[in-house]
């Protein structure tokens, strides 16, 4: 059962522990300086056990989707007035930031990106808003339970803040609200930030995701086909999603220049996949999360790399419309890409994907017709022991909305 926490929209949240309480000296929230010494400013700071405030620039991607639904849950309800935007950042050009202050356990996160339609930085400092799955209070609907058997990741922490007014969520597990007082409008705005605790798999880089669900609800009058009028609820939704890697970037002169390396770690992605408009005329689009593993092979002598992703797809976030979707819950996602290392020009490595596909439960395969893609990443740690980056895969078939945006990290074997 989910319970909405009613807060002022400026409510601050604290670093939360999905795997239990956090404290400096055990498994701490992510921040800190690279190798356990000074971060270059004279401050003692480490990534796993932070001692001083520090701000990190993330490498990843974000996207947003705005639309409205009249009479959600009724026959024929559909998404209208759609506006979709997405953008992937590079190592050198990113405004995705994570700041952590270990003294007060405060996170300041910002995913503002005009090209992606994402905005509004959020501060998390209230201990009450450390949250997890299980019990009466859980993360908001649409949040992925990354420690579930389906995804299989560990050390995930969830933070959540937001506000709501004059609404209650309708039973049934979809993003549909009813007005408490029908004479007044209602609103909902909730932001969730989640990350893997540094030290769980990697020491110098970690991955994170965020989501913001917003809705405005009001009664409107509509004209029926027979000319009569009816009073229905109109719900205007704005969804934001993002995934990124952040940590202690290696100095260029400490990254190996010879030999090879194999890096293995977690991957996370957020996607929209709607291949129905030219098939059935359906334009309803839903967000889904993907999580799993990433394997990266690097040849430092030739300055090249290859990346393979292997993940599991989560359930769509439905909203009282058709529910038509092609990629099923628990479908398998795979993608392969490659590229070059260019520490001087790019600050790390960059490349593209050459293939991506899904296999639904039952064996039905769906290939992505890739029209655009990117991989951007960097080396992390004192001597390039770990890697992290972001990626994007854009579908190119006419009359489809397919966009996969994500992040990956890896530790050298």
ZALUM-595627 format. One record per residue (C-alpha): residue number from 0; x, y, z. Coordinates in steps of 0.2 Angstrom, whole numbers, plus 5000, padded with zeros to 4 digits. Example, Ala and Ser with C-alpha at 12.3 -4.5 7.8 and 13.67 -1.06 7.14 Angstrom:
# residues 2
{node 0, {5062, 4978, 5039}}
{node 1, {5068, 4995, 5036}}
This chain:
# residues 413
{node 0, {5000, 5000, 5000}}
{node 1, {5007, 5017, 4996}}
{node 2, {5004, 5032, 5007}}
{node 3, {5006, 5050, 5000}}
{node 4, {5016, 5061, 5011}}
{node 5, {5009, 5079, 5010}}
{node 6, {5023, 5092, 5012}}
{node 7, {5027, 5109, 5006}}
{node 8, {5035, 5109, 4989}}
{node 9, {5051, 5115, 4996}}
{node 10, {5052, 5101, 5008}}
{node 11, {5070, 5095, 5010}}
{node 12, {5075, 5076, 5011}}
{node 13, {5089, 5067, 5019}}
{node 14, {5100, 5054, 5012}}
{node 15, {5090, 5038, 5013}}
{node 16, {5095, 5020, 5015}}
{node 17, {5086, 5007, 5005}}
{node 18, {5097, 4994, 5013}}
{node 19, {5096, 5001, 5030}}
{node 20, {5103, 5016, 5040}}
{node 21, {5119, 5025, 5033}}
{node 22, {5132, 5033, 5043}}
{node 23, {5150, 5039, 5038}}
{node 24, {5162, 5026, 5042}}
{node 25, {5151, 5011, 5037}}
{node 26, {5143, 5011, 5020}}
{node 27, {5140, 5029, 5017}}
{node 28, {5130, 5040, 5005}}
{node 29, {5139, 5044, 4989}}
{node 30, {5151, 5058, 4989}}
{node 31, {5169, 5062, 4992}}
{node 32, {5186, 5063, 4984}}
{node 33, {5194, 5050, 4973}}
{node 34, {5207, 5039, 4981}}
{node 35, {5205, 5042, 4999}}
{node 36, {5216, 5057, 5001}}
{node 37, {5214, 5075, 4997}}
{node 38, {5203, 5080, 4983}}
{node 39, {5215, 5094, 4977}}
{node 40, {5207, 5108, 4988}}
{node 41, {5216, 5103, 5004}}
{node 42, {5200, 5094, 5011}}
{node 43, {5201, 5076, 5016}}
{node 44, {5187, 5067, 5007}}
{node 45, {5183, 5050, 5000}}
{node 46, {5170, 5043, 4989}}
{node 47, {5164, 5028, 5000}}
{node 48, {5167, 5037, 5017}}
{node 49, {5165, 5056, 5014}}
{node 50, {5171, 5069, 5026}}
{node 51, {5168, 5086, 5017}}
{node 52, {5154, 5093, 5006}}
{node 53, {5157, 5090, 4987}}
{node 54, {5148, 5092, 4971}}
{node 55, {5149, 5079, 4957}}
{node 56, {5145, 5082, 4938}}
{node 57, {5135, 5067, 4931}}
{node 58, {5136, 5059, 4914}}
{node 59, {5119, 5052, 4908}}
{node 60, {5103, 5058, 4901}}
{node 61, {5085, 5064, 4905}}
{node 62, {5069, 5065, 4896}}
{node 63, {5051, 5072, 4900}}
{node 64, {5033, 5069, 4893}}
{node 65, {5019, 5081, 4895}}
{node 66, {5001, 5078, 4890}}
{node 67, {4983, 5077, 4897}}
{node 68, {4969, 5064, 4899}}
{node 69, {4951, 5068, 4900}}
{node 70, {4940, 5056, 4910}}
{node 71, {4955, 5044, 4914}}
{node 72, {4949, 5026, 4916}}
{node 73, {4934, 5027, 4905}}
{node 74, {4932, 5019, 4888}}
{node 75, {4941, 5029, 4875}}
{node 76, {4952, 5039, 4886}}
{node 77, {4968, 5044, 4878}}
{node 78, {4983, 5055, 4880}}
{node 79, {4981, 5072, 4871}}
{node 80, {4992, 5087, 4869}}
{node 81, {5008, 5077, 4870}}
{node 82, {5026, 5085, 4871}}
{node 83, {5041, 5073, 4872}}
{node 84, {5059, 5079, 4875}}
{node 85, {5075, 5070, 4878}}
{node 86, {5094, 5073, 4879}}
{node 87, {5110, 5064, 4883}}
{node 88, {5125, 5074, 4891}}
{node 89, {5143, 5072, 4887}}
{node 90, {5157, 5071, 4900}}
{node 91, {5162, 5089, 4897}}
{node 92, {5145, 5096, 4894}}
{node 93, {5133, 5091, 4908}}
{node 94, {5122, 5101, 4920}}
{node 95, {5117, 5085, 4930}}
{node 96, {5124, 5088, 4947}}
{node 97, {5124, 5078, 4964}}
{node 98, {5130, 5087, 4979}}
{node 99, {5131, 5079, 4996}}
{node 100, {5135, 5086, 5013}}
{node 101, {5140, 5072, 5025}}
{node 102, {5139, 5084, 5041}}
{node 103, {5120, 5086, 5039}}
{node 104, {5116, 5071, 5027}}
{node 105, {5110, 5083, 5014}}
{node 106, {5108, 5079, 4995}}
{node 107, {5106, 5093, 4982}}
{node 108, {5102, 5086, 4965}}
{node 109, {5099, 5095, 4949}}
{node 110, {5093, 5088, 4933}}
{node 111, {5089, 5104, 4924}}
{node 112, {5091, 5102, 4905}}
{node 113, {5081, 5113, 4893}}
{node 114, {5084, 5101, 4879}}
{node 115, {5075, 5087, 4889}}
{node 116, {5062, 5098, 4897}}
{node 117, {5068, 5094, 4914}}
{node 118, {5070, 5107, 4928}}
{node 119, {5069, 5111, 4946}}
{node 120, {5083, 5106, 4958}}
{node 121, {5078, 5097, 4974}}
{node 122, {5086, 5096, 4991}}
{node 123, {5084, 5081, 5002}}
{node 124, {5087, 5083, 5020}}
{node 125, {5072, 5077, 5031}}
{node 126, {5077, 5060, 5039}}
{node 127, {5058, 5055, 5037}}
{node 128, {5060, 5054, 5018}}
{node 129, {5072, 5040, 5018}}
{node 130, {5061, 5027, 5011}}
{node 131, {5061, 5010, 5004}}
{node 132, {5050, 4996, 4998}}
{node 133, {5040, 4986, 5010}}
{node 134, {5028, 4993, 5024}}
{node 135, {5015, 5006, 5023}}
{node 136, {5025, 5020, 5016}}
{node 137, {5034, 5016, 4999}}
{node 138, {5042, 5026, 4985}}
{node 139, {5029, 5033, 4973}}
{node 140, {5021, 5023, 4959}}
{node 141, {5032, 5021, 4945}}
{node 142, {5048, 5019, 4955}}
{node 143, {5058, 5004, 4951}}
{node 144, {5062, 4991, 4965}}
{node 145, {5080, 4988, 4959}}
{node 146, {5083, 4976, 4973}}
{node 147, {5069, 4965, 4968}}
{node 148, {5072, 4948, 4960}}
{node 149, {5068, 4954, 4943}}
{node 150, {5082, 4967, 4943}}
{node 151, {5094, 4959, 4955}}
{node 152, {5104, 4975, 4960}}
{node 153, {5110, 4978, 4978}}
{node 154, {5114, 4993, 4989}}
{node 155, {5100, 5004, 4982}}
{node 156, {5094, 5019, 4992}}
{node 157, {5079, 5030, 4989}}
{node 158, {5075, 5048, 4994}}
{node 159, {5058, 5056, 4990}}
{node 160, {5050, 5073, 4993}}
{node 161, {5035, 5082, 4986}}
{node 162, {5018, 5089, 4989}}
{node 163, {4999, 5086, 4985}}
{node 164, {4983, 5095, 4987}}
{node 165, {4965, 5091, 4986}}
{node 166, {4968, 5074, 4978}}
{node 167, {4968, 5055, 4982}}
{node 168, {4975, 5042, 4971}}
{node 169, {4963, 5030, 4963}}
{node 170, {4965, 5012, 4968}}
{node 171, {4971, 5000, 4955}}
{node 172, {4989, 5004, 4953}}
{node 173, {4988, 5017, 4940}}
{node 174, {4993, 5036, 4940}}
{node 175, {4975, 5042, 4941}}
{node 176, {4968, 5054, 4954}}
{node 177, {4951, 5060, 4960}}
{node 178, {4947, 5077, 4968}}
{node 179, {4943, 5077, 4986}}
{node 180, {4933, 5094, 4984}}
{node 181, {4926, 5094, 4967}}
{node 182, {4924, 5113, 4967}}
{node 183, {4943, 5115, 4968}}
{node 184, {4957, 5110, 4957}}
{node 185, {4970, 5097, 4964}}
{node 186, {4989, 5095, 4961}}
{node 187, {5002, 5082, 4964}}
{node 188, {5021, 5084, 4963}}
{node 189, {5033, 5071, 4969}}
{node 190, {5052, 5068, 4966}}
{node 191, {5061, 5052, 4969}}
{node 192, {5080, 5050, 4968}}
{node 193, {5089, 5033, 4970}}
{node 194, {5107, 5028, 4969}}
{node 195, {5118, 5013, 4973}}
{node 196, {5129, 5015, 4988}}
{node 197, {5147, 5017, 4984}}
{node 198, {5157, 5002, 4990}}
{node 199, {5143, 4990, 4985}}
{node 200, {5152, 4985, 4969}}
{node 201, {5162, 5001, 4964}}
{node 202, {5173, 5012, 4974}}
{node 203, {5175, 5028, 4964}}
{node 204, {5159, 5029, 4954}}
{node 205, {5141, 5025, 4956}}
{node 206, {5125, 5026, 4946}}
{node 207, {5109, 5035, 4950}}
{node 208, {5091, 5038, 4944}}
{node 209, {5078, 5050, 4947}}
{node 210, {5059, 5053, 4942}}
{node 211, {5047, 5067, 4945}}
{node 212, {5028, 5063, 4943}}
{node 213, {5017, 5079, 4942}}
{node 214, {4998, 5081, 4939}}
{node 215, {4985, 5094, 4939}}
{node 216, {4967, 5089, 4941}}
{node 217, {4951, 5099, 4938}}
{node 218, {4933, 5097, 4932}}
{node 219, {4929, 5102, 4914}}
{node 220, {4914, 5102, 4903}}
{node 221, {4914, 5092, 4887}}
{node 222, {4902, 5090, 4873}}
{node 223, {4897, 5073, 4869}}
{node 224, {4894, 5066, 4851}}
{node 225, {4875, 5068, 4853}}
{node 226, {4877, 5087, 4858}}
{node 227, {4874, 5085, 4876}}
{node 228, {4887, 5090, 4889}}
{node 229, {4896, 5081, 4903}}
{node 230, {4907, 5086, 4918}}
{node 231, {4923, 5075, 4918}}
{node 232, {4940, 5076, 4926}}
{node 233, {4955, 5082, 4916}}
{node 234, {4972, 5077, 4922}}
{node 235, {4987, 5085, 4915}}
{node 236, {5003, 5075, 4918}}
{node 237, {5021, 5079, 4917}}
{node 238, {5034, 5065, 4919}}
{node 239, {5053, 5067, 4921}}
{node 240, {5065, 5053, 4921}}
{node 241, {5084, 5052, 4921}}
{node 242, {5099, 5041, 4924}}
{node 243, {5117, 5045, 4927}}
{node 244, {5135, 5040, 4933}}
{node 245, {5145, 5051, 4945}}
{node 246, {5161, 5049, 4955}}
{node 247, {5179, 5053, 4956}}
{node 248, {5186, 5055, 4938}}
{node 249, {5203, 5050, 4934}}
{node 250, {5216, 5062, 4929}}
{node 251, {5221, 5060, 4911}}
{node 252, {5239, 5056, 4914}}
{node 253, {5234, 5042, 4926}}
{node 254, {5223, 5032, 4913}}
{node 255, {5233, 5018, 4906}}
{node 256, {5240, 5020, 4888}}
{node 257, {5244, 5002, 4885}}
{node 258, {5236, 4985, 4888}}
{node 259, {5218, 4980, 4889}}
{node 260, {5205, 4980, 4902}}
{node 261, {5188, 4972, 4906}}
{node 262, {5175, 4981, 4916}}
{node 263, {5159, 4974, 4923}}
{node 264, {5145, 4982, 4933}}
{node 265, {5127, 4988, 4934}}
{node 266, {5116, 4997, 4920}}
{node 267, {5100, 5007, 4922}}
{node 268, {5089, 5015, 4909}}
{node 269, {5073, 5024, 4907}}
{node 270, {5063, 5022, 4891}}
{node 271, {5048, 5026, 4881}}
{node 272, {5043, 5012, 4868}}
{node 273, {5028, 5015, 4857}}
{node 274, {5028, 5006, 4840}}
{node 275, {5009, 5006, 4839}}
{node 276, {5004, 5023, 4830}}
{node 277, {5006, 5016, 4812}}
{node 278, {4999, 4999, 4817}}
{node 279, {4983, 5002, 4827}}
{node 280, {4983, 5021, 4828}}
{node 281, {4987, 5021, 4846}}
{node 282, {4998, 5036, 4852}}
{node 283, {4997, 5032, 4871}}
{node 284, {5015, 5031, 4877}}
{node 285, {5022, 5024, 4894}}
{node 286, {5038, 5025, 4904}}
{node 287, {5047, 5009, 4908}}
{node 288, {5063, 5006, 4918}}
{node 289, {5077, 4994, 4913}}
{node 290, {5091, 4987, 4925}}
{node 291, {5104, 4974, 4923}}
{node 292, {5122, 4972, 4919}}
{node 293, {5135, 4981, 4908}}
{node 294, {5151, 4974, 4901}}
{node 295, {5165, 4985, 4894}}
{node 296, {5181, 4980, 4885}}
{node 297, {5194, 4993, 4883}}
{node 298, {5210, 4992, 4872}}
{node 299, {5221, 5006, 4879}}
{node 300, {5234, 5004, 4866}}
{node 301, {5222, 5007, 4851}}
{node 302, {5211, 5019, 4861}}
{node 303, {5195, 5009, 4858}}
{node 304, {5181, 5001, 4868}}
{node 305, {5166, 4990, 4866}}
{node 306, {5150, 4990, 4877}}
{node 307, {5137, 4977, 4880}}
{node 308, {5121, 4979, 4889}}
{node 309, {5110, 4966, 4896}}
{node 310, {5094, 4971, 4906}}
{node 311, {5077, 4967, 4912}}
{node 312, {5062, 4978, 4908}}
{node 313, {5050, 4984, 4921}}
{node 314, {5031, 4987, 4920}}
{node 315, {5024, 5002, 4912}}
{node 316, {5017, 5017, 4922}}
{node 317, {4999, 5017, 4916}}
{node 318, {4987, 5032, 4918}}
{node 319, {4970, 5026, 4914}}
{node 320, {4972, 5026, 4895}}
{node 321, {4973, 5011, 4883}}
{node 322, {4987, 5002, 4891}}
{node 323, {4993, 4996, 4874}}
{node 324, {5012, 4992, 4874}}
{node 325, {5024, 4981, 4865}}
{node 326, {5038, 4978, 4877}}
{node 327, {5032, 4967, 4891}}
{node 328, {5037, 4967, 4910}}
{node 329, {5052, 4955, 4912}}
{node 330, {5057, 4957, 4894}}
{node 331, {5075, 4955, 4891}}
{node 332, {5085, 4970, 4883}}
{node 333, {5102, 4969, 4875}}
{node 334, {5112, 4982, 4865}}
{node 335, {5130, 4982, 4859}}
{node 336, {5141, 4997, 4855}}
{node 337, {5158, 5003, 4852}}
{node 338, {5169, 5019, 4851}}
{node 339, {5185, 5028, 4854}}
{node 340, {5195, 5034, 4869}}
{node 341, {5199, 5053, 4868}}
{node 342, {5204, 5060, 4884}}
{node 343, {5210, 5077, 4877}}
{node 344, {5195, 5081, 4866}}
{node 345, {5181, 5072, 4876}}
{node 346, {5188, 5069, 4893}}
{node 347, {5185, 5050, 4892}}
{node 348, {5177, 5040, 4878}}
{node 349, {5163, 5041, 4866}}
{node 350, {5154, 5030, 4853}}
{node 351, {5138, 5023, 4846}}
{node 352, {5127, 5008, 4846}}
{node 353, {5126, 4996, 4831}}
{node 354, {5111, 4985, 4838}}
{node 355, {5098, 4985, 4851}}
{node 356, {5083, 4973, 4854}}
{node 357, {5070, 4966, 4866}}
{node 358, {5065, 4948, 4869}}
{node 359, {5047, 4947, 4877}}
{node 360, {5043, 4933, 4888}}
{node 361, {5037, 4919, 4876}}
{node 362, {5051, 4923, 4864}}
{node 363, {5045, 4937, 4853}}
{node 364, {5059, 4948, 4848}}
{node 365, {5058, 4967, 4844}}
{node 366, {5073, 4975, 4836}}
{node 367, {5076, 4994, 4837}}
{node 368, {5079, 5003, 4821}}
{node 369, {5092, 5014, 4827}}
{node 370, {5093, 5031, 4819}}
{node 371, {5103, 5040, 4833}}
{node 372, {5114, 5034, 4847}}
{node 373, {5128, 5039, 4859}}
{node 374, {5139, 5033, 4872}}
{node 375, {5149, 5045, 4883}}
{node 376, {5159, 5040, 4898}}
{node 377, {5175, 5043, 4908}}
{node 378, {5187, 5033, 4919}}
{node 379, {5186, 5034, 4938}}
{node 380, {5198, 5031, 4952}}
{node 381, {5217, 5035, 4955}}
{node 382, {5222, 5025, 4940}}
{node 383, {5207, 5022, 4929}}
{node 384, {5202, 5007, 4939}}
{node 385, {5183, 5010, 4935}}
{node 386, {5172, 5017, 4922}}
{node 387, {5155, 5026, 4921}}
{node 388, {5145, 5034, 4908}}
{node 389, {5128, 5037, 4899}}
{node 390, {5120, 5032, 4883}}
{node 391, {5105, 5035, 4872}}
{node 392, {5097, 5025, 4858}}
{node 393, {5084, 5033, 4847}}
{node 394, {5072, 5023, 4836}}
{node 395, {5071, 5029, 4818}}
{node 396, {5055, 5020, 4811}}
{node 397, {5042, 5033, 4806}}
{node 398, {5027, 5035, 4817}}
{node 399, {5035, 5028, 4832}}
{node 400, {5041, 5035, 4848}}
{node 401, {5056, 5025, 4854}}
{node 402, {5069, 5032, 4866}}
{node 403, {5081, 5023, 4878}}
{node 404, {5092, 5033, 4889}}
{node 405, {5103, 5026, 4903}}
{node 406, {5119, 5024, 4912}}
{node 407, {5132, 5011, 4916}}
{node 408, {5146, 5008, 4928}}
{node 409, {5160, 4995, 4929}}
{node 410, {5175, 4989, 4939}}
{node 411, {5190, 4983, 4931}}
{node 412, {5194, 4964, 4933}}
